């Protein structure tokens, strides 16, 4: 962790860069084409909950799951979770339908201690791939008793759309799935009265539609899984693919489809398993700063379509797989990967109402999201997903006011696997994060101007009263 003096020096350097912006909003000599004006709408897209960010884990201990002894109050994991703000630990993954037969009482007690220490909630999945009604009832009742108010929801199975040819016959379809899932959901309701039941934890949106309108409406929440890329034997893509406009468009289409189903069914929905690439991630992409940048825009895209939770699949096994947010360094001690810092920046954004935000008269790899917090202040998330710096102009109420910012950056650019910071500061070895002094951006009468370096993300808190579109 850098010291306070160094942090102030960093903030001063960033401010000096802002002060050097010319009338075009970019450093002297930069082309006018690299100027972006931010326009903020008034209609509320969706609420941004305080607990948007979560982590998904495998259930079976063979893959670092519940009975591995890693989920307890010892070590730095409670602090690492707490640093991300309120969130959810989801237990499921492929292993829940393969080798998982319920957690031991000791494991459940450890998860409860971890949840209490971190302030996080828990999603708990049962085995539908090898379903046993009596075992499911006993395990669900034990989980509900042990986790108490920390238990956010129960679920049956994981990605049933992938059962055909693996756990079921090739002709297994949605109708066959509902015939199996409905009895499991009823068992959960009886075993743990009052605990919400969620599903279907599947990828294709048609599965959410079928589950949402199943007879007797057994689900309290819809759950979806999505990975924009894959490392499952096909061409995996790379960091450029992950940050591309085409990938972003596909993500948006998926979220829009699931969000529309949830609205029609009047059910909340959550993205309970996701990451940059399925099958443990892509080396050189999922473990790099590109994944951190991607995660910020991705989670906010989902939230704008109504997602109340986005759980990034993470492994706590000794083998540090590419997409994990945390790497084990010692028993119950973990080091944050670049992805973790993207989730940390989302925590600094805080809860509120998401508003429409656009860049006017600008074409380039820059994304923007807007939020109105409870005190009326507007916050922007600005990401430059390309190598060239861009000058940003945002709305401002009056000259002499100051906007505050937190910047996610890595000296090595999108391929960096280390050196990721927020305003120059890293997460401490004990899992805590001492918030650094904010970047301070002086505002003129018509706009707040700041440089957005290549491959960086900034949360900017505008002065009270800022609204609408910046003016030239």
C-alpha positions, -999 to +999 in steps of 0.1 A: +000+000+000+014+034-008+016+061+018-006+091+022+020+115+009+024+094-023-013+092-027-016+130-025+012+133-050-007+111-074-039+131-070-020+163-075-004+149-107-038+138-120-052+172-112-023+189-129-032+169-160-068+181-158-057+217-153-037+214-185-068+207-207-074+232-234-107+245-246-112+212-265-110+193-232-079+174-242-042+179-235-026+205-257-021+192-293-046+163-289-070+160-319-105+174-314-119+140-325-108+127-291-132+149-271-164+134-257-194+153-242-215+135-216-253+138-217-273+125-187-310+117-190-336+120-162-356+088-166-346+060-142-334+029-159-332+007-128-321+008-092-285+000-084-285-020-052-258-018-026-251-055-030-248-058-068-214-075-067-212-111-056-189-141-060-199-176-071-181-207-059-182-244-066-201-265-040-181-297-040-149-297-018-129-314-046-130-281-064-124-259-034-160-259-022-180-259+010-162-287+028-127-276+018-123-256+051-116-224+031-149-207+039-146-196+075-139-165+095-101-170+097-076-155+074-081-125+051-112-137+032-137-119+055-119-086+050-116-091+012-153-097+010-161-068+033-139-045+012-162-051-017-192-039+003-223-059+009-225-089-014-235-125-019-216-158-019-233-182-042-225-219-040-233-240-070-213-245-103-210-277-122-198-296-091-232-293-074-247-317-099-218-341-099-201-349-066-220-327-041-242-345-016-247-318+010-224-298+032-213-309+066-226-292+097-190-279+103-188-264+068-222-247+072-211-233+106-179-219+089-199-203+061-222-187+087-191-173+106-177-160+073-210-144+063-214-127+097-178-115+097-180-101+061-216-089+061-224-111+030-254-132+022-254-168+008-271-186-021-271-223-017-277-249-044-289-285-042-279-314-065-305-319-093-282-338-116-283-368-091-315-359-073-325-375-040-356-359-025-349-370+011-313-359+010-322-326-006-348-319+021-324-327+049-296-306+035-318-276+027-332-277+062-297-279+077-285-250+055-315-228+065-310-236+102-272-229+101-273-198+079-304-182+093-309-147+080-278-149+059-294-174+035-306-153+006-320-181-016-320-219-023-318-234-058-319-268-075-291-277-099-268-258-122-271-250-159-297-277-168-295-266-204-262-285-205-276-317-191-284-334-225-258-360-233-240-355-200-264-360-171-295-368-191-305-382-225-299-362-256-336-354-259-337-337-225-354-303-229-372-276-210-403-296-205-384-325-191-364-301-169-395-285-154-409-320-147-378-326-125-373-291-111-408-286-099-407-314-073-372-302-061-385-266-057-415-279-037-391-299-014-371-267-008-403-248+001-413-274+026-378-279+041-370-242+045-403-223+048-399-186+041-365-190+022-368-177-014-364-204-041-345-192-072-339-207-106-333-219-132-295-210-131-294-216-169-279-196-198-304-195-227-332-168-219-359-193-230-352-213-199-359-182-177-391-177-195-402-213-190-393-212-153-409-178-147-443-190-158-442-226-145-474-238-130-481-224-095-452-199-099-428-216-075-399-192-079-393-160-060-363-150-082-351-157-117-314-166-121-293-166-152-257-175-162-237-159-190-201-159-202-192-137-232-162-158-241-153-195-237-122-216-231-141-249-236-123-262-266-134-236-292-114-205-303-112-186-270-108-150-281-085-125-263-085-092-244-093-073-275-123-096-281-134-092-245-134-054-247-149-052-282-181-034-292-194-067-306-190-085-273-207-056-255-236-056-279-241-094-274-241-089-236-266-061-238-289-082-259-288-111-234-295-088-205-323-072-223-339-105-230-337-118-194-347-085-181-378-084-203-389-118-190-384-108-154-405-077-159-433-096-176-432-122-147-429-094-121-399-112-106-365-099-096-336-115-115-299-121-107-269-131-128-257-158-104-228-171-124-206-152-148-171-143-157-151-133-188-149-168-202-163-202-193-142-233-184-120-214-159-112-185-182-086-177-208-049-173-198-037-139-208-072-124-209-092-135-178-063-129-155-054-094-168-064-058-164-087-062-194-109-084-173-111-057-146-121-030-171-147-054-187-162-063-153-172-027-145-190-020-177-205-055-178-220-054-143-235-020-149-250-032-182-267-060-164-279-036-137-294-012-162-316-041-174-327-049-138-302-074-125-301-071-087-269-092-083-239-102-105-219-131-091-185-136-107-174-173-106-142-177-086-121-206-075-104-209-041-087-241-049-049-242-047-047-241-085-051-204-094-073-206-125-073-176-149-107-161-142-106-162-104-109-129-085-088-143-056-057-165-056-048-186-026-014-177-011-016-196+022-044-214+041-074-190+042-053-162+027-058-149-007-044-122-030-067-101-052-063-105-090-070-077-115-107-087-117-111-079-080-101-043-085-129-039-111-154-051-085-138-027-059-144+003-083-181-007-085-182-006-047-169+030-047-198+039-071-223+032-043-261+025-046-286+048-063-307+050-094-292+043-128-299+070-154-294+071-192-260+085-202-246+090-237-216+105-254-227+131-280-209+135-313-183+109-304-173+076-318-147+056-300-142+028-274-155+049-244-184+038-223-204+058-198-229+050-171-247+075-148-261+071-113-281+094-090-274+087-054-298+093-025-284+127-018-291+138-054-255+138-065-248+124-099-220+099-104-205+088-137-185+057-146-163+065-176-142+038-192-117+042-220-113+007-236-088+019-262-052+029-261-056+067-270-065+093-243-098+110-246-109+144-232-142+142-213-166+170-206-194+165-181-222+187-169-214+212-142-236+236-123-212+265-118-176+276-120-154+270-091-170+237-081-150+205-078-158+170-090-142+140-072-129+109-088-115+074-084-095+059-112-088+023-120-055+019-138-026-004-145+008+007-158+011-023-181-022-017-198-049-043-207-024-072-206-011-064-171-015-091-145-002-070-116+001-034-107-036-026-107-045+003-085-074+026-076-059+062-074-025+046-070-035+024-040-037-014-037-055-037-014-035-045+017-023-081+025-049-083+053-077-077+027-085-041+037-085-011+015-078+024+029-096+047+005-071+070-011-077+108-015-099+114-045-089+128-078-101+164-077-113+179-110-120+217-111-152+226-130-158+257-152-192+273-156-202+250-184-184+217-178-161+196-157-132+185-179-109+156-173-085+135-193-094+098-196-062+079-202-062+049-225-073+016-208-086+031-176-119+036-157-130+065-136-158+070-111-166+107-111-189+124-085-202+155-100-209+186-079-245+189-066-268+205-091-251+191-122-276+179-148-282+175-184-256+179-211-223+197-210-220+227-232-193+238-255 
